[in-house]
Amino acid sequence: MIQSRKQRCKAGCLLIRSAVPEDAAALLNLTRSVIAEERYQVTELSEFRTTVEQEEKWIRKISDSPDGLLLVAEARGEIIGMLNFHREKKKRLRHTGFFGMSVCKEWRGNKVGFTLLRTLLDWAKAHRVIEKVCLEVLADNDAAIALYHRLGFREEGRWIRQVKMGEGRYMDLIQMGRFVEEKEQTAEQSG
């Protein structure tokens, strides 16, 4: 769990907080809307069959674990973004973890993703056992990749034609990572 924080953004005020089981339906709606766009997603909408009860159970599991974090971004009483993080289970990998993030289309470009990810990095710094935060991103998701670079993530690998987007259309999947103690780039460093 994190301490809730308010953040001003271009479109108003965001509340970043830990998810609670009562958020299950709203989180499912957000996830479905992002998957339905069919862009930048590995999961297809027909594959996403999570029920409210399953989502509530998942939220409780993360909330009860010191190895995970589930954040929501809320604006005007509506959940508009989410980020989930899980720490690796194997002993030699436990210093690392992976996150996934979604922001509803109408709120992209308003620092929602930046604020969620900045909150994760602050949380990871406070949990000294987490040394590295990792992610995977589709190679054509330029806005997300630019955000990750801005916050100090680097490309560490690439799976060529890993995701089949349709008949004869493939996309590379990029692996990125950042050590928690590294600094994000300033505007001057990023050119």
Rosetta constraint file for C-alpha pairs under 8 A:
AtomPair CA 1 CA 18 HARMONIC 5.60 0.50
AtomPair CA 1 CA 63 HARMONIC 6.46 0.50
AtomPair CA 1 CA 69 HARMONIC 6.79 0.50
AtomPair CA 2 CA 17 HARMONIC 6.50 0.50
AtomPair CA 2 CA 18 HARMONIC 5.92 0.50
AtomPair CA 2 CA 123 HARMONIC 7.35 0.50
AtomPair CA 3 CA 17 HARMONIC 6.77 0.50
AtomPair CA 3 CA 18 HARMONIC 7.85 0.50
AtomPair CA 4 CA 15 HARMONIC 6.91 0.50
AtomPair CA 4 CA 16 HARMONIC 5.65 0.50
AtomPair CA 4 CA 17 HARMONIC 4.46 0.50
AtomPair CA 4 CA 18 HARMONIC 7.19 0.50
AtomPair CA 5 CA 15 HARMONIC 5.79 0.50
AtomPair CA 5 CA 16 HARMONIC 5.29 0.50
AtomPair CA 5 CA 17 HARMONIC 6.62 0.50
AtomPair CA 6 CA 13 HARMONIC 6.76 0.50
AtomPair CA 6 CA 14 HARMONIC 5.56 0.50
AtomPair CA 6 CA 15 HARMONIC 4.53 0.50
AtomPair CA 6 CA 16 HARMONIC 6.25 0.50
AtomPair CA 7 CA 13 HARMONIC 5.75 0.50
AtomPair CA 7 CA 14 HARMONIC 5.12 0.50
AtomPair CA 7 CA 15 HARMONIC 6.44 0.50
AtomPair CA 7 CA 16 HARMONIC 7.70 0.50
AtomPair CA 7 CA 115 HARMONIC 7.63 0.50
AtomPair CA 8 CA 12 HARMONIC 5.86 0.50
AtomPair CA 8 CA 13 HARMONIC 4.51 0.50
AtomPair CA 8 CA 14 HARMONIC 6.09 0.50
AtomPair CA 9 CA 13 HARMONIC 5.90 0.50
AtomPair CA 9 CA 14 HARMONIC 6.85 0.50
AtomPair CA 9 CA 110 HARMONIC 5.88 0.50
AtomPair CA 9 CA 111 HARMONIC 6.11 0.50
AtomPair CA 9 CA 112 HARMONIC 7.55 0.50
AtomPair CA 10 CA 110 HARMONIC 5.28 0.50
AtomPair CA 10 CA 111 HARMONIC 7.39 0.50
AtomPair CA 11 CA 107 HARMONIC 7.94 0.50
AtomPair CA 11 CA 110 HARMONIC 6.32 0.50
AtomPair CA 12 CA 75 HARMONIC 7.59 0.50
AtomPair CA 13 CA 75 HARMONIC 6.34 0.50
AtomPair CA 13 CA 76 HARMONIC 7.92 0.50
AtomPair CA 14 CA 73 HARMONIC 6.33 0.50
AtomPair CA 14 CA 74 HARMONIC 5.64 0.50
AtomPair CA 14 CA 75 HARMONIC 5.07 0.50
AtomPair CA 14 CA 112 HARMONIC 7.68 0.50
AtomPair CA 15 CA 73 HARMONIC 5.67 0.50
AtomPair CA 15 CA 74 HARMONIC 5.03 0.50
AtomPair CA 15 CA 75 HARMONIC 6.43 0.50
AtomPair CA 16 CA 71 HARMONIC 6.73 0.50
AtomPair CA 16 CA 72 HARMONIC 5.77 0.50
AtomPair CA 16 CA 73 HARMONIC 4.68 0.50
AtomPair CA 16 CA 74 HARMONIC 6.41 0.50
AtomPair CA 16 CA 115 HARMONIC 7.87 0.50
AtomPair CA 16 CA 116 HARMONIC 7.01 0.50
AtomPair CA 16 CA 119 HARMONIC 7.99 0.50
AtomPair CA 17 CA 71 HARMONIC 5.58 0.50
AtomPair CA 17 CA 72 HARMONIC 5.61 0.50
AtomPair CA 17 CA 73 HARMONIC 6.78 0.50
AtomPair CA 18 CA 69 HARMONIC 7.37 0.50
AtomPair CA 18 CA 70 HARMONIC 5.74 0.50
AtomPair CA 18 CA 71 HARMONIC 4.54 0.50
AtomPair CA 18 CA 72 HARMONIC 6.12 0.50
AtomPair CA 19 CA 23 HARMONIC 6.33 0.50
AtomPair CA 19 CA 59 HARMONIC 6.81 0.50
AtomPair CA 19 CA 63 HARMONIC 7.84 0.50
AtomPair CA 19 CA 70 HARMONIC 5.70 0.50
AtomPair CA 19 CA 71 HARMONIC 5.48 0.50
AtomPair CA 19 CA 72 HARMONIC 5.74 0.50
AtomPair CA 20 CA 24 HARMONIC 7.62 0.50
AtomPair CA 20 CA 56 HARMONIC 7.96 0.50
AtomPair CA 20 CA 59 HARMONIC 6.39 0.50
AtomPair CA 20 CA 60 HARMONIC 7.30 0.50
AtomPair CA 20 CA 63 HARMONIC 7.72 0.50
AtomPair CA 21 CA 55 HARMONIC 7.66 0.50
AtomPair CA 21 CA 56 HARMONIC 4.67 0.50
AtomPair CA 21 CA 57 HARMONIC 7.47 0.50
AtomPair CA 21 CA 59 HARMONIC 5.69 0.50
AtomPair CA 21 CA 60 HARMONIC 6.37 0.50
AtomPair CA 22 CA 56 HARMONIC 7.28 0.50
AtomPair CA 23 CA 27 HARMONIC 5.99 0.50
AtomPair CA 23 CA 56 HARMONIC 7.83 0.50
AtomPair CA 24 CA 28 HARMONIC 6.17 0.50
AtomPair CA 24 CA 52 HARMONIC 5.72 0.50
AtomPair CA 24 CA 53 HARMONIC 7.85 0.50
AtomPair CA 24 CA 55 HARMONIC 5.39 0.50
AtomPair CA 24 CA 56 HARMONIC 5.38 0.50
AtomPair CA 24 CA 59 HARMONIC 7.54 0.50
AtomPair CA 25 CA 29 HARMONIC 6.25 0.50
AtomPair CA 25 CA 52 HARMONIC 5.70 0.50
AtomPair CA 25 CA 55 HARMONIC 7.84 0.50
AtomPair CA 26 CA 30 HARMONIC 6.22 0.50
AtomPair CA 26 CA 78 HARMONIC 7.94 0.50
AtomPair CA 26 CA 79 HARMONIC 6.43 0.50
AtomPair CA 27 CA 31 HARMONIC 6.11 0.50
AtomPair CA 27 CA 79 HARMONIC 7.10 0.50
AtomPair CA 27 CA 82 HARMONIC 7.64 0.50
AtomPair CA 28 CA 32 HARMONIC 6.03 0.50
AtomPair CA 28 CA 50 HARMONIC 7.68 0.50
AtomPair CA 28 CA 52 HARMONIC 7.35 0.50
AtomPair CA 28 CA 55 HARMONIC 7.49 0.50
AtomPair CA 29 CA 33 HARMONIC 6.11 0.50
AtomPair CA 30 CA 34 HARMONIC 6.27 0.50
AtomPair CA 30 CA 79 HARMONIC 7.45 0.50
AtomPair CA 30 CA 80 HARMONIC 6.93 0.50
AtomPair CA 30 CA 81 HARMONIC 7.35 0.50
AtomPair CA 30 CA 102 HARMONIC 7.84 0.50
AtomPair CA 30 CA 103 HARMONIC 7.78 0.50
AtomPair CA 30 CA 104 HARMONIC 6.50 0.50
AtomPair CA 31 CA 35 HARMONIC 6.09 0.50
AtomPair CA 31 CA 102 HARMONIC 7.20 0.50
AtomPair CA 32 CA 36 HARMONIC 5.91 0.50
AtomPair CA 32 CA 45 HARMONIC 6.78 0.50
AtomPair CA 32 CA 48 HARMONIC 7.66 0.50
AtomPair CA 33 CA 37 HARMONIC 6.70 0.50
AtomPair CA 33 CA 104 HARMONIC 7.22 0.50
AtomPair CA 34 CA 38 HARMONIC 7.50 0.50
AtomPair CA 34 CA 102 HARMONIC 6.98 0.50
AtomPair CA 34 CA 103 HARMONIC 7.46 0.50
AtomPair CA 34 CA 104 HARMONIC 6.29 0.50
AtomPair CA 34 CA 105 HARMONIC 7.32 0.50
AtomPair CA 35 CA 39 HARMONIC 7.53 0.50
AtomPair CA 35 CA 41 HARMONIC 6.18 0.50
AtomPair CA 35 CA 43 HARMONIC 6.79 0.50
AtomPair CA 35 CA 44 HARMONIC 6.35 0.50
AtomPair CA 35 CA 45 HARMONIC 5.72 0.50
AtomPair CA 36 CA 44 HARMONIC 7.51 0.50
AtomPair CA 36 CA 45 HARMONIC 5.83 0.50
AtomPair CA 38 CA 44 HARMONIC 6.93 0.50
AtomPair CA 38 CA 45 HARMONIC 7.97 0.50
AtomPair CA 40 CA 137 HARMONIC 7.67 0.50
AtomPair CA 40 CA 138 HARMONIC 5.90 0.50
AtomPair CA 40 CA 140 HARMONIC 7.59 0.50
AtomPair CA 40 CA 141 HARMONIC 6.20 0.50
AtomPair CA 41 CA 138 HARMONIC 7.71 0.50
AtomPair CA 42 CA 163 HARMONIC 6.90 0.50
AtomPair CA 43 CA 47 HARMONIC 6.56 0.50
AtomPair CA 43 CA 48 HARMONIC 7.13 0.50
AtomPair CA 44 CA 48 HARMONIC 6.77 0.50
AtomPair CA 50 CA 54 HARMONIC 6.11 0.50
AtomPair CA 50 CA 55 HARMONIC 6.60 0.50
AtomPair CA 51 CA 55 HARMONIC 6.18 0.50
AtomPair CA 52 CA 56 HARMONIC 6.11 0.50
AtomPair CA 53 CA 57 HARMONIC 6.27 0.50
AtomPair CA 54 CA 58 HARMONIC 6.19 0.50
AtomPair CA 55 CA 59 HARMONIC 6.16 0.50
AtomPair CA 56 CA 60 HARMONIC 6.24 0.50
AtomPair CA 57 CA 61 HARMONIC 6.15 0.50
AtomPair CA 58 CA 62 HARMONIC 6.31 0.50
AtomPair CA 59 CA 63 HARMONIC 6.07 0.50
AtomPair CA 59 CA 70 HARMONIC 7.32 0.50
AtomPair CA 60 CA 64 HARMONIC 6.01 0.50
AtomPair CA 61 CA 65 HARMONIC 6.32 0.50
AtomPair CA 62 CA 66 HARMONIC 7.91 0.50
AtomPair CA 62 CA 67 HARMONIC 7.74 0.50
AtomPair CA 62 CA 68 HARMONIC 5.40 0.50
AtomPair CA 62 CA 69 HARMONIC 6.15 0.50
AtomPair CA 62 CA 70 HARMONIC 6.70 0.50
AtomPair CA 63 CA 68 HARMONIC 7.36 0.50
AtomPair CA 63 CA 69 HARMONIC 6.96 0.50
AtomPair CA 63 CA 70 HARMONIC 7.42 0.50
AtomPair CA 67 CA 86 HARMONIC 5.98 0.50
AtomPair CA 67 CA 87 HARMONIC 5.19 0.50
AtomPair CA 68 CA 84 HARMONIC 7.45 0.50
AtomPair CA 68 CA 85 HARMONIC 5.34 0.50
AtomPair CA 68 CA 86 HARMONIC 4.39 0.50
AtomPair CA 68 CA 87 HARMONIC 6.10 0.50
AtomPair CA 69 CA 83 HARMONIC 7.89 0.50
AtomPair CA 69 CA 84 HARMONIC 5.67 0.50
AtomPair CA 69 CA 85 HARMONIC 5.09 0.50
AtomPair CA 69 CA 86 HARMONIC 6.67 0.50
AtomPair CA 69 CA 120 HARMONIC 7.94 0.50
AtomPair CA 70 CA 82 HARMONIC 7.23 0.50
AtomPair CA 70 CA 83 HARMONIC 5.78 0.50
AtomPair CA 70 CA 84 HARMONIC 4.41 0.50
AtomPair CA 70 CA 85 HARMONIC 6.44 0.50
AtomPair CA 71 CA 82 HARMONIC 5.44 0.50
AtomPair CA 71 CA 83 HARMONIC 5.12 0.50
AtomPair CA 71 CA 84 HARMONIC 6.33 0.50
AtomPair CA 71 CA 116 HARMONIC 7.15 0.50
AtomPair CA 72 CA 79 HARMONIC 6.47 0.50
AtomPair CA 72 CA 80 HARMONIC 7.56 0.50
AtomPair CA 72 CA 81 HARMONIC 5.66 0.50
AtomPair CA 72 CA 82 HARMONIC 4.34 0.50
AtomPair CA 72 CA 83 HARMONIC 6.56 0.50
AtomPair CA 72 CA 116 HARMONIC 7.76 0.50
AtomPair CA 73 CA 79 HARMONIC 5.73 0.50
AtomPair CA 73 CA 80 HARMONIC 5.69 0.50
AtomPair CA 73 CA 81 HARMONIC 4.77 0.50
AtomPair CA 73 CA 82 HARMONIC 5.95 0.50
AtomPair CA 73 CA 112 HARMONIC 7.06 0.50
AtomPair CA 73 CA 116 HARMONIC 7.06 0.50
AtomPair CA 74 CA 78 HARMONIC 5.27 0.50
AtomPair CA 74 CA 79 HARMONIC 4.38 0.50
AtomPair CA 74 CA 80 HARMONIC 5.65 0.50
AtomPair CA 74 CA 81 HARMONIC 7.05 0.50
AtomPair CA 75 CA 79 HARMONIC 6.56 0.50
AtomPair CA 75 CA 80 HARMONIC 6.71 0.50
AtomPair CA 80 CA 103 HARMONIC 5.89 0.50
AtomPair CA 80 CA 104 HARMONIC 5.43 0.50
AtomPair CA 80 CA 107 HARMONIC 6.99 0.50
AtomPair CA 81 CA 101 HARMONIC 7.49 0.50
AtomPair CA 81 CA 102 HARMONIC 5.49 0.50
AtomPair CA 81 CA 103 HARMONIC 4.12 0.50
AtomPair CA 81 CA 104 HARMONIC 6.14 0.50
AtomPair CA 81 CA 112 HARMONIC 6.95 0.50
AtomPair CA 81 CA 113 HARMONIC 7.49 0.50
AtomPair CA 82 CA 101 HARMONIC 5.67 0.50
AtomPair CA 82 CA 102 HARMONIC 5.42 0.50
AtomPair CA 82 CA 103 HARMONIC 6.53 0.50
AtomPair CA 82 CA 116 HARMONIC 7.35 0.50
AtomPair CA 83 CA 99 HARMONIC 6.79 0.50
AtomPair CA 83 CA 100 HARMONIC 5.68 0.50
AtomPair CA 83 CA 101 HARMONIC 4.26 0.50
AtomPair CA 83 CA 102 HARMONIC 6.54 0.50
AtomPair CA 83 CA 116 HARMONIC 6.54 0.50
AtomPair CA 83 CA 117 HARMONIC 7.58 0.50
AtomPair CA 84 CA 99 HARMONIC 5.40 0.50
AtomPair CA 84 CA 100 HARMONIC 5.49 0.50
AtomPair CA 84 CA 101 HARMONIC 6.50 0.50
AtomPair CA 85 CA 97 HARMONIC 6.73 0.50
AtomPair CA 85 CA 98 HARMONIC 5.57 0.50
AtomPair CA 85 CA 99 HARMONIC 4.18 0.50
AtomPair CA 85 CA 100 HARMONIC 6.69 0.50
AtomPair CA 85 CA 120 HARMONIC 7.99 0.50
AtomPair CA 86 CA 97 HARMONIC 5.41 0.50
AtomPair CA 86 CA 98 HARMONIC 5.67 0.50
AtomPair CA 86 CA 99 HARMONIC 6.56 0.50
AtomPair CA 87 CA 94 HARMONIC 6.22 0.50
AtomPair CA 87 CA 95 HARMONIC 7.52 0.50
AtomPair CA 87 CA 96 HARMONIC 5.94 0.50
AtomPair CA 87 CA 97 HARMONIC 3.96 0.50
AtomPair CA 87 CA 98 HARMONIC 6.58 0.50
AtomPair CA 87 CA 130 HARMONIC 7.63 0.50
AtomPair CA 88 CA 93 HARMONIC 5.70 0.50
AtomPair CA 88 CA 94 HARMONIC 4.85 0.50
AtomPair CA 88 CA 95 HARMONIC 7.41 0.50
AtomPair CA 88 CA 96 HARMONIC 5.97 0.50
AtomPair CA 88 CA 97 HARMONIC 5.27 0.50
AtomPair CA 88 CA 98 HARMONIC 7.68 0.50
AtomPair CA 89 CA 93 HARMONIC 6.88 0.50
AtomPair CA 89 CA 94 HARMONIC 5.71 0.50
AtomPair CA 90 CA 94 HARMONIC 5.87 0.50
AtomPair CA 94 CA 129 HARMONIC 7.77 0.50
AtomPair CA 94 CA 130 HARMONIC 7.39 0.50
AtomPair CA 95 CA 129 HARMONIC 5.73 0.50
AtomPair CA 95 CA 130 HARMONIC 4.73 0.50
AtomPair CA 95 CA 131 HARMONIC 5.17 0.50
AtomPair CA 95 CA 132 HARMONIC 6.39 0.50
AtomPair CA 96 CA 130 HARMONIC 5.72 0.50
AtomPair CA 96 CA 131 HARMONIC 5.96 0.50
AtomPair CA 96 CA 132 HARMONIC 4.68 0.50
AtomPair CA 96 CA 133 HARMONIC 5.82 0.50
AtomPair CA 96 CA 134 HARMONIC 7.22 0.50
AtomPair CA 97 CA 130 HARMONIC 7.27 0.50
AtomPair CA 97 CA 132 HARMONIC 6.60 0.50
AtomPair CA 97 CA 133 HARMONIC 5.25 0.50
AtomPair CA 97 CA 134 HARMONIC 5.97 0.50
AtomPair CA 98 CA 133 HARMONIC 5.88 0.50
AtomPair CA 98 CA 134 HARMONIC 4.67 0.50
AtomPair CA 98 CA 135 HARMONIC 5.37 0.50
AtomPair CA 99 CA 133 HARMONIC 7.39 0.50
AtomPair CA 99 CA 134 HARMONIC 6.55 0.50
AtomPair CA 99 CA 135 HARMONIC 5.67 0.50
AtomPair CA 100 CA 135 HARMONIC 6.86 0.50
AtomPair CA 101 CA 113 HARMONIC 7.46 0.50
AtomPair CA 102 CA 113 HARMONIC 7.74 0.50
AtomPair CA 103 CA 107 HARMONIC 6.68 0.50
AtomPair CA 103 CA 108 HARMONIC 6.32 0.50
AtomPair CA 103 CA 112 HARMONIC 7.06 0.50
AtomPair CA 103 CA 113 HARMONIC 6.70 0.50
AtomPair CA 104 CA 108 HARMONIC 6.65 0.50
AtomPair CA 107 CA 112 HARMONIC 7.05 0.50
AtomPair CA 108 CA 112 HARMONIC 6.84 0.50
AtomPair CA 108 CA 113 HARMONIC 7.60 0.50
AtomPair CA 111 CA 115 HARMONIC 5.97 0.50
AtomPair CA 112 CA 116 HARMONIC 6.21 0.50
AtomPair CA 113 CA 117 HARMONIC 6.04 0.50
AtomPair CA 114 CA 118 HARMONIC 5.92 0.50
AtomPair CA 114 CA 147 HARMONIC 6.89 0.50
AtomPair CA 115 CA 119 HARMONIC 6.10 0.50
AtomPair CA 116 CA 120 HARMONIC 6.38 0.50
AtomPair CA 117 CA 121 HARMONIC 6.27 0.50
AtomPair CA 118 CA 122 HARMONIC 6.22 0.50
AtomPair CA 118 CA 151 HARMONIC 7.86 0.50
AtomPair CA 119 CA 123 HARMONIC 6.15 0.50
AtomPair CA 120 CA 124 HARMONIC 6.08 0.50
AtomPair CA 121 CA 125 HARMONIC 6.20 0.50
AtomPair CA 121 CA 133 HARMONIC 7.97 0.50
AtomPair CA 121 CA 180 HARMONIC 6.54 0.50
AtomPair CA 122 CA 126 HARMONIC 6.48 0.50
AtomPair CA 123 CA 127 HARMONIC 6.40 0.50
AtomPair CA 124 CA 128 HARMONIC 6.86 0.50
AtomPair CA 124 CA 130 HARMONIC 5.77 0.50
AtomPair CA 124 CA 131 HARMONIC 7.57 0.50
AtomPair CA 124 CA 180 HARMONIC 6.73 0.50
AtomPair CA 125 CA 130 HARMONIC 7.34 0.50
AtomPair CA 125 CA 131 HARMONIC 7.95 0.50
AtomPair CA 125 CA 180 HARMONIC 6.19 0.50
AtomPair CA 125 CA 181 HARMONIC 7.16 0.50
AtomPair CA 130 CA 180 HARMONIC 7.42 0.50
AtomPair CA 131 CA 179 HARMONIC 5.66 0.50
AtomPair CA 131 CA 180 HARMONIC 5.34 0.50
AtomPair CA 131 CA 181 HARMONIC 7.42 0.50
AtomPair CA 132 CA 177 HARMONIC 6.80 0.50
AtomPair CA 132 CA 178 HARMONIC 5.61 0.50
AtomPair CA 132 CA 179 HARMONIC 4.23 0.50
AtomPair CA 132 CA 180 HARMONIC 5.40 0.50
AtomPair CA 133 CA 177 HARMONIC 5.65 0.50
AtomPair CA 133 CA 178 HARMONIC 5.45 0.50
AtomPair CA 133 CA 179 HARMONIC 6.35 0.50
AtomPair CA 133 CA 180 HARMONIC 6.72 0.50
AtomPair CA 134 CA 175 HARMONIC 7.35 0.50
AtomPair CA 134 CA 176 HARMONIC 5.69 0.50
AtomPair CA 134 CA 177 HARMONIC 4.21 0.50
AtomPair CA 134 CA 178 HARMONIC 6.50 0.50
AtomPair CA 135 CA 175 HARMONIC 5.91 0.50
AtomPair CA 135 CA 176 HARMONIC 5.39 0.50
AtomPair CA 135 CA 177 HARMONIC 6.36 0.50
AtomPair CA 136 CA 173 HARMONIC 6.47 0.50
AtomPair CA 136 CA 174 HARMONIC 5.49 0.50
AtomPair CA 136 CA 175 HARMONIC 4.60 0.50
AtomPair CA 136 CA 176 HARMONIC 6.19 0.50
AtomPair CA 137 CA 141 HARMONIC 7.00 0.50
AtomPair CA 137 CA 144 HARMONIC 7.78 0.50
AtomPair CA 137 CA 145 HARMONIC 7.44 0.50
AtomPair CA 137 CA 173 HARMONIC 5.72 0.50
AtomPair CA 137 CA 174 HARMONIC 5.27 0.50
AtomPair CA 137 CA 175 HARMONIC 6.69 0.50
AtomPair CA 137 CA 176 HARMONIC 7.85 0.50
AtomPair CA 138 CA 171 HARMONIC 6.65 0.50
AtomPair CA 138 CA 172 HARMONIC 6.13 0.50
AtomPair CA 138 CA 173 HARMONIC 4.73 0.50
AtomPair CA 138 CA 174 HARMONIC 6.12 0.50
AtomPair CA 139 CA 171 HARMONIC 6.55 0.50
AtomPair CA 139 CA 172 HARMONIC 5.35 0.50
AtomPair CA 139 CA 173 HARMONIC 5.69 0.50
AtomPair CA 139 CA 174 HARMONIC 5.93 0.50
AtomPair CA 140 CA 171 HARMONIC 7.62 0.50
AtomPair CA 141 CA 145 HARMONIC 6.23 0.50
AtomPair CA 142 CA 146 HARMONIC 6.04 0.50
AtomPair CA 143 CA 147 HARMONIC 6.31 0.50
AtomPair CA 144 CA 148 HARMONIC 6.21 0.50
AtomPair CA 145 CA 149 HARMONIC 6.15 0.50
AtomPair CA 146 CA 150 HARMONIC 6.09 0.50
AtomPair CA 147 CA 151 HARMONIC 6.36 0.50
AtomPair CA 148 CA 152 HARMONIC 6.43 0.50
AtomPair CA 148 CA 153 HARMONIC 5.18 0.50
AtomPair CA 148 CA 154 HARMONIC 7.66 0.50
AtomPair CA 149 CA 153 HARMONIC 4.91 0.50
AtomPair CA 149 CA 154 HARMONIC 6.24 0.50
AtomPair CA 149 CA 184 HARMONIC 7.83 0.50
AtomPair CA 149 CA 185 HARMONIC 7.48 0.50
AtomPair CA 150 CA 184 HARMONIC 6.00 0.50
AtomPair CA 150 CA 185 HARMONIC 5.33 0.50
AtomPair CA 150 CA 186 HARMONIC 7.37 0.50
AtomPair CA 150 CA 190 HARMONIC 7.06 0.50
AtomPair CA 151 CA 183 HARMONIC 7.48 0.50
AtomPair CA 151 CA 184 HARMONIC 4.22 0.50
AtomPair CA 151 CA 185 HARMONIC 6.14 0.50
AtomPair CA 152 CA 178 HARMONIC 6.18 0.50
AtomPair CA 152 CA 182 HARMONIC 6.99 0.50
AtomPair CA 152 CA 183 HARMONIC 6.18 0.50
AtomPair CA 152 CA 184 HARMONIC 4.08 0.50
AtomPair CA 152 CA 185 HARMONIC 5.75 0.50
AtomPair CA 153 CA 176 HARMONIC 6.02 0.50
AtomPair CA 153 CA 177 HARMONIC 5.11 0.50
AtomPair CA 153 CA 178 HARMONIC 4.58 0.50
AtomPair CA 153 CA 184 HARMONIC 7.81 0.50
AtomPair CA 154 CA 176 HARMONIC 5.25 0.50
AtomPair CA 154 CA 177 HARMONIC 5.60 0.50
AtomPair CA 154 CA 178 HARMONIC 6.46 0.50
AtomPair CA 155 CA 174 HARMONIC 6.73 0.50
AtomPair CA 155 CA 175 HARMONIC 5.90 0.50
AtomPair CA 155 CA 176 HARMONIC 4.36 0.50
AtomPair CA 155 CA 177 HARMONIC 6.75 0.50
AtomPair CA 156 CA 174 HARMONIC 7.66 0.50
AtomPair CA 156 CA 175 HARMONIC 5.57 0.50
AtomPair CA 156 CA 176 HARMONIC 5.23 0.50
AtomPair CA 156 CA 177 HARMONIC 6.68 0.50
AtomPair CA 157 CA 174 HARMONIC 5.94 0.50
AtomPair CA 157 CA 175 HARMONIC 5.04 0.50
AtomPair CA 157 CA 176 HARMONIC 7.03 0.50
AtomPair CA 158 CA 172 HARMONIC 6.56 0.50
AtomPair CA 158 CA 173 HARMONIC 5.67 0.50
AtomPair CA 158 CA 174 HARMONIC 4.43 0.50
AtomPair CA 158 CA 175 HARMONIC 5.89 0.50
AtomPair CA 159 CA 172 HARMONIC 5.56 0.50
AtomPair CA 159 CA 173 HARMONIC 5.13 0.50
AtomPair CA 159 CA 174 HARMONIC 6.40 0.50
AtomPair CA 159 CA 175 HARMONIC 7.98 0.50
AtomPair CA 160 CA 171 HARMONIC 7.21 0.50
AtomPair CA 160 CA 172 HARMONIC 4.61 0.50
AtomPair CA 160 CA 173 HARMONIC 6.72 0.50
AtomPair CA 161 CA 170 HARMONIC 4.94 0.50
AtomPair CA 161 CA 171 HARMONIC 4.85 0.50
AtomPair CA 161 CA 172 HARMONIC 4.60 0.50
AtomPair CA 161 CA 173 HARMONIC 7.35 0.50
AtomPair CA 162 CA 170 HARMONIC 6.92 0.50
AtomPair CA 162 CA 171 HARMONIC 6.16 0.50
AtomPair CA 162 CA 172 HARMONIC 5.40 0.50
AtomPair CA 162 CA 173 HARMONIC 5.94 0.50
AtomPair CA 163 CA 170 HARMONIC 5.55 0.50
AtomPair CA 163 CA 171 HARMONIC 5.14 0.50
AtomPair CA 163 CA 172 HARMONIC 6.49 0.50
AtomPair CA 163 CA 173 HARMONIC 6.95 0.50
AtomPair CA 164 CA 168 HARMONIC 7.68 0.50
AtomPair CA 164 CA 169 HARMONIC 5.99 0.50
AtomPair CA 164 CA 170 HARMONIC 4.48 0.50
AtomPair CA 164 CA 171 HARMONIC 6.46 0.50
AtomPair CA 165 CA 169 HARMONIC 5.32 0.50
AtomPair CA 165 CA 170 HARMONIC 5.42 0.50
AtomPair CA 165 CA 171 HARMONIC 6.84 0.50
AtomPair CA 166 CA 170 HARMONIC 7.17 0.50
AtomPair CA 178 CA 182 HARMONIC 7.06 0.50
AtomPair CA 185 CA 189 HARMONIC 5.64 0.50
AtomPair CA 185 CA 190 HARMONIC 6.03 0.50
AtomPair CA 186 CA 190 HARMONIC 6.36 0.50
AtomPair CA 187 CA 191 HARMONIC 6.53 0.50
